[in-house]
C-alpha cells in the first residue's frame, strides 16, 4: 500500500515550530506566512476594507473593522447620529463603517423653532399689537405706561413690568413721584434736637448741659447726636474750698481747714495746738 506519511523535506520549521505543507499562519507585524515544499514564504497581510470610515484594527488584529466609524478622529458606534464639527446644520449617521450626512431641510416662511433660525434663511413673524405692527425682536412700551416693557417674539408679544430695586428705608419714607415707575427713599427730616432715652429729656441743637457730674459738659450737635467732654481740675493750693455744684475747688475764696471754711487773711487757733495761731493766705 502507498505510504500516507509526509516526507520530512516537505515540512517547514519556523522559529522552532514545525509547520505542515500548505499551512498558513500570521506572524507579528501582520505578516501572512505559508509552508510550501519545505520553505516558509511570508508577505504583508492584505486587507480588503468594504467601508469608507472603518475603525482602526483592534488589539492583536491587522485589518480595520467596519463595525463602527472613525469620523474626524472620533470613533462612532454603529447607528450613532451626530453633527460634524464644521456646523450644526448637518446630521450624520454611522452605518456599517460608512458615514452618511444630510443637510437640515429648511421650511419656507417663518422659522418654527429657534434652532432652525441658525441654519435656515427664514423670516420671523411680525407682531400686530394694539393696531401697530412690530418687527421680530422689537422692544416697546405700552401707551401711557412706561413702566411696562414689551417684546415681539415670533409673532407673539410678551410684556413685563420694569423691575425695581430693593429699598432699605421704612415704608413711611418711600415716595413714588410723578412719571416714576419705582419708589425712592425720602431724605429723613433734619433733627431739631437731641432726645435722651435714659431720662426722656429733649435738648435743642446747641444746648449745653451737665448730665449730673459738674465736671462733664454735653452739647447737642446739629445732626442730633450728643457730644460730651470732661474737665480736668488742677489744684494749686493745699486747702481749697469746694463749692457745691462747681466742678473744680476754689483757691481764691478762702481756705478749708479741719472741716471749717476761713476767709482770706482770717486768723484762727490751731485745732491741734491752742498755743498756735493760723492764718488763711491765698497765693
DACORVEN-V629255 format. One record per residue. N is the residue number from 0. RES is the residue in one letter. SS is DSSP state (H for helix, E for strand, - for the rest). NEAR is the number of other C-alpha atoms within 8 Angstrom. Layout:
<<N RES SS NEAR> <N RES SS NEAR>>
This chain:
<<0 X - 2> <1 X - 3> <2 X - 4> <3 X - 4> <4 X - 4> <5 X - 6> <6 X - 6> <7 X H 5> <8 X H 7> <9 X H 12> <10 X - 15> <11 X E 15> <12 X E 9> <13 X E 8> <14 X - 4> <15 X - 5> <16 X E 6> <17 X E 8> <18 X E 10> <19 X - 9> <20 X - 12> <21 X - 7> <22 X - 8> <23 X E 8> <24 X E 7> <25 X E 8> <26 X E 8> <27 X - 5> <28 X - 4> <29 X - 10> <30 X E 11> <31 X E 12> <32 X E 12> <33 X E 12> <34 X E 16> <35 X E 11> <36 X - 9> <37 X - 11> <38 X E 9> <39 X E 10> <40 X E 8> <41 X E 8> <42 X E 7> <43 X E 7> <44 X - 8> <45 X - 4> <46 X - 7> <47 X - 5> <48 X - 9> <49 X - 5> <50 X - 9> <51 X - 7> <52 X - 12> <53 X - 15> <54 X E 13> <55 X - 8> <56 X - 10> <57 X - 8> <58 X - 4> <59 X - 5> <60 X - 7> <61 X - 9> <62 X - 9> <63 X - 11> <64 X E 12> <65 X - 14> <66 X - 10> <67 X E 16> <68 X E 18> <69 X E 13> <70 X E 9> <71 X - 4> <72 X - 5> <73 X E 6> <74 X E 9> <75 X E 10> <76 X E 9> <77 X - 11> <78 X - 7> <79 X - 9> <80 X E 8> <81 X E 7> <82 X - 10> <83 X - 9> <84 X - 5> <85 X - 4> <86 X - 7> <87 X - 9> <88 X - 9> <89 X E 11> <90 X E 13> <91 X E 12> <92 X E 11> <93 X E 16> <94 X E 12> <95 X - 10> <96 X - 17> <97 X E 12> <98 X E 12> <99 X E 8> <100 X E 8> <101 X E 7> <102 X E 7> <103 X - 8> <104 X - 4> <105 X - 8> <106 X - 8> <107 X - 6> <108 X - 7> <109 X - 9> <110 X - 13> <111 X - 5> <112 X - 6> <113 X H 7> <114 X H 6> <115 X H 10> <116 X H 10> <117 X - 7> <118 X - 10> <119 X - 9> <120 X - 6> <121 X - 10> <122 X - 7> <123 X - 10> <124 X - 10> <125 X - 12> <126 X E 14> <127 X E 9> <128 X E 8> <129 X - 4> <130 X - 5> <131 X E 6> <132 X E 8> <133 X E 10> <134 X - 9> <135 X - 12> <136 X - 7> <137 X - 8> <138 X E 8> <139 X E 7> <140 X E 10> <141 X E 9> <142 X - 5> <143 X - 4> <144 X E 7> <145 X E 9> <146 X E 9> <147 X E 11> <148 X E 13> <149 X E 12> <150 X E 11> <151 X E 16> <152 X E 12> <153 X - 9> <154 X - 11> <155 X E 7> <156 X E 10> <157 X E 8> <158 X E 8> <159 X E 7> <160 X E 7> <161 X - 8> <162 X - 4> <163 X - 7> <164 X - 5> <165 X - 4> <166 X - 6> <167 X - 4> <168 X - 7> <169 X - 6> <170 X H 5> <171 X H 4> <172 X H 10> <173 X E 11> <174 X E 8> <175 X - 9> <176 X - 6> <177 X - 4> <178 X - 4> <179 X - 8> <180 X - 9> <181 X - 7> <182 X - 10> <183 X E 8> <184 X E 9> <185 X - 7> <186 X - 5> <187 X - 5> <188 X - 4> <189 X - 5> <190 X - 8> <191 X - 8> <192 X E 12> <193 X E 14> <194 X E 9> <195 X - 8> <196 X - 6> <197 X - 4> <198 X - 5> <199 X - 7> <200 X - 7> <201 X E 8> <202 X E 9> <203 X E 9> <204 X - 12> <205 X - 8> <206 X - 8> <207 X E 8> <208 X E 7> <209 X - 10> <210 X - 8> <211 X - 5> <212 X - 7> <213 X - 10> <214 X - 11> <215 X E 12> <216 X E 13> <217 X E 12> <218 X E 12> <219 X E 16> <220 X - 12> <221 X - 10> <222 X - 6> <223 X - 12> <224 X - 8> <225 X E 9> <226 X E 8> <227 X E 8> <228 X E 7> <229 X E 7> <230 X - 8> <231 X - 5> <232 X - 7> <233 X - 5> <234 X - 9> <235 X - 5> <236 X - 7> <237 X - 5> <238 X - 8> <239 X - 13> <240 X E 12> <241 X - 8> <242 X - 7> <243 X - 4> <244 X - 5> <245 X - 9> <246 X - 9> <247 X - 9> <248 X - 11> <249 X E 10> <250 X - 13> <251 X - 7> <252 X - 9> <253 X - 15> <254 X E 15> <255 X E 11> <256 X E 8> <257 X - 5> <258 X - 5> <259 X E 6> <260 X E 9> <261 X E 10> <262 X - 9> <263 X - 10> <264 X - 8> <265 X - 9> <266 X E 8> <267 X E 7> <268 X E 10> <269 X - 10> <270 X - 6> <271 X - 4> <272 X - 7> <273 X - 8> <274 X - 6> <275 X - 7> <276 X E 9> <277 X E 8> <278 X E 8> <279 X - 12> <280 X - 9> <281 X - 10> <282 X - 4>>
